Amino acid sequence: MRLVIASVGRFRGGPLQAMYSEYAGRLPWPLDLKEVEEKKPLKGEKRKSREAELLMGAVPNGSTLIALHEKGKNMTSPEFARMLGQYADDGVQTVSFLIGGADGHSADTLANADRLLSLGAMTWPHLMVRGLLAEQLYRASAILANHPYHRA
């Protein structure tokens, strides 16, 4: 199973990129980070629509789409691991996680997603979400492999 994180914005070095790289490097599954950025000074819905186009253009066709969103499902780490394990068991080729920009996802992105996922009720910077997600992906792989990393 291949994993893709498609995210608005670009890393420019620093601790957030280091955290992401640390956990992405531990994963047993291939993980691709696709960074997209709209350079035009668009506002509101126009910006969200353009970012949606860029995100969808960054992920492989036929991906299972998971949009990170504040109203998404809150999952425990073992639940998240079971979901990924089920995708692998079902032969899903690619799972793509979509991280929107500062204005969030477009209505089309949310409607086209196979699942909405929340990392909690708080709002996180989209560059930080990459590292949090990479850590949870690694934790899920550890849970599925009965590795002692997850001790809850």
N, C-alpha and C positions, 0 to 999 in steps of 0.2 A: 504494500500500500504506500502510495506517495502522498505527502502532505505539502500543501502550499499555504503560505500566509501572504495574502495580498493586502497591502496597507497603504493608506494615503500618507505621504510625507517621506522624508529620506533621513536615514541616520547620517550623522556627521561626526562620528566618533564619540568617545566618552563612555561613561559607566552604563548607560542604557544599552548601547550597542554591545558592550562587553558582556553584560548579563545575558542578552539574547544569544550571543555567540557561544557562551559557556554551555547553555542548556541545549541549543540546537546541535552542537557538536557531540552531545552525549546520546542523541536519539538513534535507535536502531532503524528507524524508517527514514527514507530520504526526505529532506525538508528544503523547499525552495522559498526564499523570500522575494516577493515581487513588490517593489516600491513604485508607487505612482504619484504624480504631482501635477496639478493644474497650475500653469504659470499665469494664465489670464486672471485679472482681478474680478472674478465673478462673485455674486452675492447670493445668499439664501438658496432657494430651490434650484436656480440655474447651476450653482456650484455643486450642490448635491447630485444633480443629474449628470453633470460632466464627470464628477468623481466616480459615479456609478458606472459610466461607460468605461472609464479607465480601469476600474477594478475588474469588471467583467471581461475586458480585453486581456487582462493579465493572467486569468486562470484558464486551465485547459477545458475544452468543451467536454461535457459529460461529467464534470466534477460534482460531487456532493457538496453543496454550498452551505456553509455555516456562517451566518452573519453575527458578529458580536454586537450586542445591543442591550441597552439598559432594561428593556422589557422582555428580554430573552429568558430562557429557563436557567435558573440557578441550579447547578449540579455539584454534588460532592465529588471529590477526586475519584473515589471508587466508581461512582456512576458514570463519570466522564470516561474512565478506563473501560468500563463495560460497553459504552456506546462505541468507542473506537474499536474494541475487540469484535463487536458485532459487525461493524463495517468491514473489518478484515475478513471475518468468517463468511460474510456475504459476498466476498469478492470485489468489493468497491475498489476501483483502481486509484482514484484520487479524491482526497478530501481537501477542500479549499476553505480556509477561514478568511473572512472579509472584515477588515478593520477600517471603519470610516474615518473621515477627517473631523475637524472641530465642530462642524455643523451636523454630524451624524450621517446616517444612510438615507438614501432616497426611498420613497415609498415603493418604487419598482424593485429595488434591491431587497427590501424586506419581504415583498410579495414573492419574489423568485427564490428566496433562500429555502433550503430544505429544512433548516432549523435555525432558530434564534437562540443564542447562547449569551448569558450574562456572567460576568466575572464578579458580580456583586452589585449592590445598590448604589455604590459610590461611582462617580465618574473618574476615569483614569486618563492620563495623557496617552494619545494613540501610540506614541513611540514606546511608552512604558508597557502598554498592553502586549506588545510583541514579546518582551521578556517574560511577562507573567504567563502568557500562553505557551511559550516554549518550555517553561518550567513545568507547566501542567501536562504538556505532551510527554515530556520526559518522565514525570511522575506516573502518568498513565501506563507508559511502557514498562516501568519498574513494577507497578502493581500487577500487570498482566504476566510478567515474568517471575512473580513471587520474589522479587529482589527486595532486600530490607530497606531501601531508600524511604519508602512510605511506611511509617511506623504508627499510623493512627489506629 
